[in-house]
Amino acid sequence: MAKIVMGIGSSHSPTLLMKPSAWLARAASDDQNFFVLHDRAGARVTYSELLEKADPAILDEITPAKLEQRHQQNQAAVGRLAKILKEVSPDIVVIIGDDHKEVFHDDNMPSLSVYWGETIPYRPTGIMKWKYDPNLDQDLWYPQESKDYPVASGYAERLIRGMMDDGFDVAQSKYFKDGQAMSHSFGYVYYKLMTERVFPAIPVSINTYYPPNNVSPLRAYRIGESIRRQIESWGEDLRVVVMSTGGLSHFVVDEEFDRNFLERLAAGGPRPHVDLPLEKLQSGNSEFRCWSALAGAVDGMKMDLIDYIPCYRSPAGTGCAMAFATWS
């Protein structure tokens, strides 16, 4: 019988692909509303409003030494996850991520979609095509080359059919339009976690960002439960890793909110996801839902928090908080 042998949760921010000098370069755009900003209550605000109310202690979080410390923590955590994934050596990796209007747009925005083509393409387009900046001494996003990655297509189809029987209306994609890239939430996995060996994957996309049909945290948790049921219904002897990417709080760092969620996540069960306040799941915070979906798939397994890293980049408290965890 197929079995989930591990769960992996990881942030997927561009911060993980940048040196601290590039964090500060992005911070310079925050006052231009480059990203939609929301305060810790979930209200939409300007950068100036954030700055006016910010704790002066945040200045200690953006010193060169602190930024370098956070950068090293990030890279160590990502490296550890890559090593763990290689050592587990699963037959299939189910990847749960979200889309930032890279694949899906307002003409068709599914709440839940599973890709089941034979391969899934990476193409250097859209959000994934940041150019090299010699002043920042770092590639700002993924390498500029096209590549196709293997999909566990037959099992993806079975997952779709099984989840439909479970009462989920699953959208499906068997191929993308010419030149279309996979979402960066999946590209991160291939570029940073499957560094030495690529495992066949089943890409599962949930809509976290875009109303009116973004899934609730509890619905995401139930999606994860269904994924687990379907995997465990497969008669083959398969070792499966379920992984989610995204979050935690951004584009305004909220350490209290993050740490409370992680503590309750470790306790397991649906309650932490029922209690998540929707008004706080705005913009980047919406990706908490990816962790909720993973939680449903790995409920009953023991969580190991590898690291939580609040990566501030401005005096106003903008930035992205990183989290890395496993379940076994």
Secondary structure, DSSP 8 states (H G I E B T S, - for coil): --EEEEEEEE---GGGGS-HHHHHHHHTTGGGTSS--B-TTS-B--HHHHHHH--GGGGGGGSHHHHHHHHHHHHHHHHHHHHHHHHH--SEEEEEE--SSSS-BTTB--SEEEE-SSEEEE---GGG----BTTTTB--SS-S--EEEEB-HHHHHHHHHHHHHTT---EEES---TT----HHHHHIIIIISSS----EEEEEE--SSTTS---HHHHHHHHHHHHHHHHH--S--EEEEEEE--SSEEE--HHHHHHHHHHHHH-SSHHHHSS-GGG--GGGGGHHHHHHHHHHHTTS-EEEEEEEEEE-STT-EEEEEEEEEE-
